[in-house]
């Protein structure tokens, strides 16, 4: 199974994934961004697109990487990655479905004021203009398709440990 944790940059996907992993039996974290980083290391470089997600190989490589890891190790993969383009999410979800891999798609959501405050005051990353620039595209995706395509978990007033427990409980409840 895949537990995909989506949401805008700075909402807490990586933290939540690390907290969810030990709550699920035989779970591992696989960060799809690493697939993008591999593509960014191709020399000479691939054409500049502004975001590795726009490169056509990224989406099927994410699916194939997850499929291979699951075939090798079994269990559950917790995958934290922002995907705000509906067509890209469909490609990924359809790719998993074609291999018979079930997906639980969660979107971490925070109210805009809370999100901007987290981004501005992030003690680890520091203030990030890139993360801030993704707030409006996230809001548009949330309004038009993203929230309808996932289980929305509001993180505005919920500590990360509780967010992780809520996701793990939802996954485990269906598994029973």
Secondary structure in CASP SS format (residue, H / E / C, confidence):
PFRMAT SS
TARGET T0000
AUTHOR 0000-0000-0000
METHOD secondary structure of the structure
MODEL  1
X C 1.00
X E 1.00
X E 1.00
X E 1.00
X E 1.00
X E 1.00
X C 1.00
X C 1.00
X C 1.00
X C 1.00
X C 1.00
X C 1.00
X H 1.00
X H 1.00
X H 1.00
X H 1.00
X H 1.00
X H 1.00
X H 1.00
X H 1.00
X H 1.00
X C 1.00
X C 1.00
X C 1.00
X C 1.00
X C 1.00
X E 1.00
X E 1.00
X E 1.00
X C 1.00
X C 1.00
X C 1.00
X H 1.00
X H 1.00
X H 1.00
X H 1.00
X H 1.00
X H 1.00
X H 1.00
X H 1.00
X C 1.00
X C 1.00
X C 1.00
X C 1.00
X C 1.00
X C 1.00
X C 1.00
X C 1.00
X C 1.00
X C 1.00
X C 1.00
X H 1.00
X H 1.00
X H 1.00
X C 1.00
X H 1.00
X H 1.00
X H 1.00
X H 1.00
X H 1.00
X H 1.00
X H 1.00
X H 1.00
X H 1.00
X H 1.00
X H 1.00
X H 1.00
X H 1.00
X H 1.00
X H 1.00
X H 1.00
X H 1.00
X H 1.00
X C 1.00
X C 1.00
X E 1.00
X E 1.00
X E 1.00
X E 1.00
X E 1.00
X C 1.00
X C 1.00
X C 1.00
X C 1.00
X C 1.00
X H 1.00
X H 1.00
X H 1.00
X H 1.00
X H 1.00
X H 1.00
X H 1.00
X H 1.00
X H 1.00
X H 1.00
X H 1.00
X H 1.00
X H 1.00
X C 1.00
X C 1.00
X C 1.00
X C 1.00
X E 1.00
X E 1.00
X E 1.00
X E 1.00
X E 1.00
X E 1.00
X E 1.00
X C 1.00
X C 1.00
X H 1.00
X H 1.00
X H 1.00
X H 1.00
X H 1.00
X H 1.00
X H 1.00
X H 1.00
X H 1.00
X C 1.00
X C 1.00
X C 1.00
X C 1.00
X C 1.00
X C 1.00
X C 1.00
X C 1.00
X H 1.00
X H 1.00
X H 1.00
X H 1.00
X H 1.00
X C 1.00
X H 1.00
X H 1.00
X H 1.00
X H 1.00
X H 1.00
X H 1.00
X H 1.00
X H 1.00
X H 1.00
X H 1.00
X H 1.00
X H 1.00
X H 1.00
X H 1.00
X H 1.00
X C 1.00
X E 1.00
X E 1.00
X E 1.00
X E 1.00
X C 1.00
X C 1.00
X C 1.00
X C 1.00
X C 1.00
X H 1.00
X H 1.00
X H 1.00
X H 1.00
X H 1.00
X H 1.00
X H 1.00
X H 1.00
X H 1.00
X H 1.00
X H 1.00
X H 1.00
X H 1.00
X H 1.00
X H 1.00
X H 1.00
X C 1.00
END
